C-alpha cells in the first residue's frame, strides 16, 4: 500500500482466493534510515533487531506496520525484493487523516522500534511482454518495484506519474533513471491531468496495465480502459473504499459464535460487527475499519456472511470462506467465526 490506511485498500481485478492474516505478535524491527522523498513524503527503511533476513516479498506487496501508539497501518513495499536485510516503504503525511501518517512523520528516526507483519500481495506483478503503469500521488509506491522488475527483465514499459505539483511527487529521479522504458512525469499544476485514452489506444493487446492512485484517477483510468477495449488488461489498487464498497442493506441483529473461546456475542442492528468484536477482545486485528485493507479478514466456519467490503472479488464473496469483519454482517441469525 502505498499511503497509510486513511486509506489504502488492496482491491484489484484478479484477486486470488483469501489468504488469512495472522493475528500473532508482529516482527520487531527498528528504523535504520529515513529519507525525505518530497515535500509531503518520507521513505522509511526498517531491519530486524537481530539482523536476520526479513520474509521474502514480490512487487505489489504491502506490510502491516504496528506503530508505537498501537495504530496499525498498511504500506506498500517500494524497495528491492532481493535485499531482505531491510524493508522500505513511503509515508504520505495526511494532516486531516486518522493520525497514523502524522505519527510516523513525527517519530521517524533511526533506532525507533516498530512492529511489522509479514508481507501480503493482493496486487501481483504478472508476467507480460509490455506494461503500462499509471500512478497517482503516493500510488507510485507499489508500481515502482514493478517498473524496476520490468527494466531488469528487458520488458518494454511506459510509466505515467501524475501528482499535484512536482515538489510533492516522490521518486521522480529514480523513475527517470530506469532503463528500457519511457517515463512521463505529469504535475497537475503544469500539465493538468494525465490523458489515458491515447496511451491505451496505442498499447498493443499484450500490454498489461497497472494503476494505483486516488479514486478520481482510477475512475478515469477504468473508463478509458472500457472505451479502448483494455478493461480485461487493467489491474488496479485503490486508496479509498467509499466508491468500491457495495451499497449497505438493512441492518438486522444477529449472534456471533467466537469459535476459539466458545463465547457467543450479540450484534444489535445499531452496531457494527467490528465494534462488538473489539469490545469482547476477539482475536482479530483491525486497521482501516472500512472493509478495504484486508487486515481483519476472518475465516467463516458457519452461517451466511453479509459481505460489505471493497476488498474481495465477487468470486471470493460467493465462496464465503472468510469475511472482513469490520464492516461485514450476517444474513443468517447466527454466524460462526474462527476468532
SETORDO-265418 format. One line per 4 residues: their letters; for each residue x, y, z of C-alpha. Coordinates in steps of 0.1 Angstrom, whole numbers. Example, Ala and Ser with C-alpha at 12.3 -4.5 7.8 and 13.67 -1.06 7.14 Angstrom:
2
AS = 123:-45:78; 137:-11:71
END
This chain:
339
XXXX = 0:0:0; 11:29:-7; -5:55:15; -13:49:51
XXXX = -47:34:56; -67:66:58; -70:49:33; -54:22:13
XXXX = -74:-8:4; -60:-36:-16; -86:-40:-43; -80:-51:-78
XXXX = -95:-70:-107; -79:-105:-104; -76:-112:-67; -66:-146:-55
XXXX = -85:-167:-31; -84:-154:5; -51:-156:25; -58:-150:61
XXXX = -39:-125:81; -21:-138:112; -31:-121:145; 1:-131:164
XXXX = 28:-108:175; 44:-88:147; 82:-89:140; 101:-63:159
XXXX = 121:-41:137; 140:-8:140; 141:21:117; 176:23:101
XXXX = 171:50:76; 147:79:69; 148:100:37; 128:130:25
XXXX = 114:120:-9; 92:151:-15; 77:179:5; 50:156:18
XXXX = 65:121:16; 93:103:36; 107:69:30; 115:46:59
XXXX = 138:16:59; 134:-10:87; 155:-40:97; 151:-68:122
XXXX = 165:-61:155; 185:-93:155; 199:-86:120; 184:-117:104
XXXX = 167:-117:69; 132:-105:66; 105:-126:48; 106:-125:10
XXXX = 82:-104:-10; 73:-96:-46; 64:-63:-63; 29:-51:-53
XXXX = 32:-64:-17; 24:-45:14; 30:-48:51; 10:-41:82
XXXX = 30:-17:104; 22:-15:141; 31:20:153; 42:29:188
XXXX = 7:42:196; -8:8:187; -22:20:154; -20:-5:125
XXXX = -14:9:90; -6:-6:57; 22:5:34; 33:-8:0
XXXX = 69:-20:-1; 89:1:-25; 125:-12:-21; 144:-40:-37
XXXX = 128:-75:-32; 163:-90:-35; 175:-71:-4; 159:-88:26
XXXX = 181:-70:51; 156:-41:50; 120:-33:41; 114:2:25
XXXX = 81:19:24; 69:55:19; 45:76:40; 25:105:27
XXXX = 17:130:55; -20:135:58; -28:161:84; -66:155:81
XXXX = -63:117:84; -66:94:114; -32:101:128; -10:73:116
XXXX = 9:93:89; 14:122:112; 27:99:140; 52:83:116
XXXX = 64:116:102; 68:128:138; 87:98:153; 106:85:122
XXXX = 143:84:132; 170:58:132; 166:35:162; 128:38:167
XXXX = 111:4:171; 80:-7:151; 61:-39:146; 58:-54:111
XXXX = 36:-83:100; 49:-104:70; 42:-91:35; 10:-99:17
XXXX = 3:-94:-20; -31:-87:-34; -17:-67:-63; 7:-91:-80
XXXX = 31:-82:-108; 22:-106:-136; 44:-117:-165; 37:-98:-197
XXXX = 57:-87:-228; 48:-50:-222; 35:-28:-193; 17:5:-190
XXXX = 18:19:-155; -5:48:-143; 5:62:-109; -12:90:-90
XXXX = 4:106:-60; 16:81:-34; 2:54:-57; 37:54:-72
XXXX = 50:31:-44; 36:-3:-54; 43:4:-90; 80:15:-86
XXXX = 92:-21:-78; 72:-33:-108; 89:-8:-131; 123:-19:-118
XXXX = 114:-55:-124; 103:-47:-160; 135:-29:-166; 156:-58:-153
XXXX = 137:-82:-174; 142:-61:-206; 104:-56:-209; 91:-25:-227
XXXX = 71:-2:-204; 55:32:-202; 52:48:-167; 29:78:-164
XXXX = 31:95:-130; 7:123:-120; 7:145:-89; -4:179:-77
XXXX = 30:195:-80; 64:184:-89; 76:192:-54; 51:168:-39
XXXX = 59:138:-62; 83:112:-47; 108:90:-65; 108:110:-98
XXXX = 146:109:-102; 147:72:-96; 120:66:-122; 137:88:-147
XXXX = 169:68:-143; 153:34:-152; 164:19:-185; 143:3:-212
XXXX = 111:23:-207; 95:57:-211; 86:78:-181; 62:108:-181
XXXX = 61:130:-151; 28:150:-152; 24:175:-124; -12:188:-124
XXXX = -2:225:-119; 20:223:-151; 2:199:-174; -32:191:-160
XXXX = -43:155:-155; -27:126:-175; -46:116:-207; -52:79:-206
XXXX = -71:73:-238; -42:80:-263; -19:57:-243; -44:29:-241
XXXX = -53:32:-278; -17:29:-287; -9:-1:-263; -6:-35:-280
XXXX = -31:-61:-268; -4:-80:-249; 2:-49:-227; -7:-53:-190
XXXX = -20:-21:-175; -14:-13:-138; -30:17:-120; -27:29:-84
XXXX = -38:62:-70; -68:82:-58; -104:74:-67; -108:101:-93
XXXX = -78:89:-112; -89:53:-111; -123:62:-123; -108:79:-153
XXXX = -84:50:-160; -112:25:-158; -135:45:-181; -107:49:-206
XXXX = -99:12:-204; -136:4:-212; -136:28:-241; -105:14:-256
XXXX = -111:-23:-251; -85:-27:-224; -106:-34:-193; -95:-70:-191
XXXX = -59:-59:-191; -63:-34:-162; -52:-42:-127; -58:-16:-100
XXXX = -52:-9:-64; -74:16:-46; -69:42:-20; -105:47:-10
XXXX = -131:21:-2; -161:45:-5; -165:42:-42; -159:4:-44
XXXX = -180:-7:-15; -214:-23:-22; -245:-4:-10; -254:-12:25
XXXX = -285:-33:31; -309:-30:61; -291:-40:93; -306:-69:113
XXXX = -294:-81:147; -276:-115:148; -254:-136:171; -218:-145:166
XXXX = -201:-176:179; -164:-170:186; -151:-205:179; -118:-202:197
XXXX = -133:-191:230; -167:-207:227; -183:-173:235; -215:-162:218
XXXX = -220:-124:214; -249:-104:202; -246:-78:174; -276:-54:175
XXXX = -289:-37:144; -274:-3:155; -238:-15:159; -211:-28:137
XXXX = -197:-64:139; -162:-49:142; -170:-27:172; -186:-56:191
XXXX = -157:-79:184; -133:-53:196; -154:-48:228; -152:-85:235
XXXX = -115:-88:228; -118:-112:199; -85:-123:183; -89:-101:153
XXXX = -66:-72:142; -82:-41:128; -68:-12:107; -89:7:82
XXXX = -124:-3:97; -140:4:63; -136:-30:46; -108:-20:23
XXXX = -74:-32:37; -78:-69:45; -63:-67:79; -94:-80:97
XXXX = -100:-110:74; -115:-138:94; -124:-173:85; -162:-181:84
XXXX = -170:-215:100; -208:-213:98; -236:-191:88; -240:-168:58
XXXX = -219:-136:59; -232:-103:45; -201:-90:27; -199:-52:26
XXXX = -162:-48:19; -143:-35:-12; -115:-60:-8; -128:-93:-21
XXXX = -137:-102:-56; -172:-114:-64; -159:-150:-66; -144:-147:-31
XXXX = -176:-133:-17; -195:-162:-33; -172:-187:-17; -176:-170:17
XXXX = -146:-188:32; -138:-156:51; -150:-121:56; -139:-86:66
XXXX = -155:-83:100; -150:-46:104; -179:-39:80; -195:-73:73
XXXX = -226:-85:90; -247:-117:88; -276:-128:66; -283:-157:90
XXXX = -294:-155:126; -261:-170:137; -226:-166:123; -196:-188:135
XXX = -162:-172:132; -127:-185:137; -120:-158:163
END
